[in-house]
Amino acid sequence: MVEEMCLTKALLEGAKEVFETMIFMDLEECADDDRHIEGDALMGTITFQKSLEGCLGICCGMKSAESIAANMLGLEPGEEISEEDVCDAIGEVSNMVMGSVKTRLLEVVEDIQVSIPSVIKGHELTNSMGDGVNKIALKVSIEDEHIAMLSLLCRDNSEKS
């Protein structure tokens, strides 16, 4: 069974690595409960299965998503970006973070197969997978300006035949 602390560490370290090396933005765990995602938000999710099954999610407001996408694409400040490009970027961020988390979890988990990411837009989005799952939810600050929620839901299947 994968320990919750191991999952939390893999999620936070994996996200930090991706944001710092691929998006060129600092990401830190946020202890400020007063800050939350308001208005329209995007949530990028990606599922995984085998000895561990679950879903990784990254949710942020539209302004945060636009900043993330602009940094990923190397756009200049004020340069226009389409909603489609923003959605694609958030999907790709979910994919890259899952890859980084997977690398860390393969030290303690036998096998993980990953799906393709999906992105949804809405208000007050949450990641859910029903009963019997470990749920890791982290509020993070990006560049001390943007708030995002990282979630990792998983069920250990290593005991199943």
C-alpha positions in Angstrom: 0.0 0.0 0.0 1.3 3.4 -1.0 1.6 5.8 2.0 -0.3 9.1 1.9 2.9 11.0 2.7 4.6 9.4 -0.3 1.7 10.4 -2.6 1.7 14.0 -1.2 5.5 14.3 -1.7 5.3 12.9 -5.3 2.5 15.3 -6.2 4.1 18.4 -4.8 7.7 17.6 -6.0 6.4 16.5 -9.4 4.4 19.7 -9.9 7.2 21.9 -8.7 9.6 20.3 -11.1 7.3 20.7 -14.1 6.4 24.3 -13.3 10.0 25.4 -12.7 11.6 23.6 -15.6 8.9 23.6 -18.3 6.7 26.6 -17.5 9.4 28.8 -15.8 7.2 29.6 -12.9 7.7 29.0 -9.2 5.2 26.9 -7.4 4.9 26.6 -3.6 2.4 24.9 -1.3 0.0 27.5 0.0 -1.2 27.5 3.6 -3.5 30.6 3.1 -7.0 29.2 3.3 -8.5 32.6 2.5 -7.4 32.5 -1.1 -9.5 30.4 -3.5 -10.4 30.1 -7.1 -13.1 32.5 -8.2 -15.2 32.6 -11.3 -14.5 30.5 -14.4 -11.9 27.8 -13.9 -10.2 25.1 -15.9 -9.4 21.6 -14.6 -7.0 19.4 -16.4 -7.3 15.7 -15.4 -5.5 12.6 -16.3 -6.3 9.0 -15.2 -4.0 6.1 -14.5 -4.4 2.4 -13.8 -2.6 -0.9 -13.1 -1.1 -1.5 -9.6 -2.4 2.0 -8.7 -5.5 3.5 -10.3 -6.8 7.0 -10.0 -6.9 10.5 -11.3 -4.6 13.5 -11.1 -6.2 17.0 -11.4 -5.0 20.5 -11.7 -7.5 23.3 -11.3 -7.0 27.0 -11.7 -8.9 30.2 -12.6 -8.9 31.4 -16.2 -6.4 34.3 -15.5 -4.0 31.8 -13.9 -4.5 29.3 -16.8 -3.8 32.1 -19.3 -0.5 33.0 -17.5 0.6 29.4 -17.4 -0.2 28.9 -21.1 1.6 32.1 -22.1 4.7 31.1 -20.1 4.6 27.6 -21.7 4.3 29.0 -25.2 6.9 31.7 -24.6 4.5 34.6 -25.4 5.4 38.2 -24.7 3.3 40.1 -22.0 0.0 41.3 -23.5 0.2 38.9 -26.5 -3.2 37.3 -27.3 -3.9 33.7 -26.6 -7.0 31.7 -27.6 -9.1 29.7 -25.1 -8.3 26.6 -27.2 -4.5 27.1 -26.6 -5.1 27.8 -22.9 -7.1 24.5 -22.6 -4.4 22.6 -24.6 -1.7 24.0 -22.3 -3.6 23.0 -19.1 -4.1 19.5 -20.5 -0.3 19.3 -21.3 0.6 20.6 -17.8 -1.6 17.7 -16.4 0.2 15.3 -18.6 3.7 16.5 -17.6 2.9 16.6 -13.9 1.5 13.1 -14.1 4.7 11.9 -15.9 6.8 13.5 -13.1 4.6 11.9 -10.4 4.7 8.6 -12.1 8.5 8.6 -12.2 8.5 9.2 -8.4 5.8 6.6 -7.7 7.6 3.9 -9.7 10.0 3.6 -6.8 7.1 2.1 -4.7 4.5 1.0 -7.3 5.1 -1.8 -9.8 3.3 -0.4 -12.9 1.2 2.6 -13.8 -0.4 3.2 -17.2 -1.5 6.7 -18.0 -4.4 7.9 -20.2 -4.6 11.1 -22.2 -5.6 14.3 -20.4 -8.9 16.1 -20.6 -9.8 19.6 -19.7 -13.1 21.0 -18.5 -14.3 24.6 -17.8 -16.7 25.6 -15.1 -17.2 26.9 -11.5 -16.2 25.3 -8.3 -14.7 22.3 -10.0 -13.6 19.3 -7.9 -11.9 16.0 -8.7 -13.8 12.9 -7.4 -13.5 9.2 -7.7 -16.0 7.7 -5.2 -15.4 5.8 -2.0 -12.3 3.8 -1.0 -9.7 6.2 -2.4 -6.8 8.1 -1.0 -7.4 11.8 -1.7 -4.5 14.3 -1.7 -5.5 17.9 -2.3 -3.0 20.7 -2.2 -3.5 24.4 -2.7 -0.5 25.9 -4.4 0.6 29.4 -5.1 2.2 30.1 -8.6 4.6 33.0 -8.7 3.0 34.3 -5.4 0.2 35.6 -7.7 -2.0 32.7 -8.8 -3.8 30.0 -6.9 -4.3 26.4 -8.1 -5.5 23.2 -6.6 -3.6 20.0 -7.2 -5.4 16.7 -6.5 -4.3 13.1 -6.6 -7.0 10.4 -6.1 -5.9 6.8 -6.1 -6.7 3.3 -5.1 -4.0 0.6 -4.6 -4.6 -2.4 -6.8 -1.3 -4.2 -6.1 -3.0 -6.9 -4.0 -5.6 -7.8 -6.7 -4.9 -10.8 -8.8 
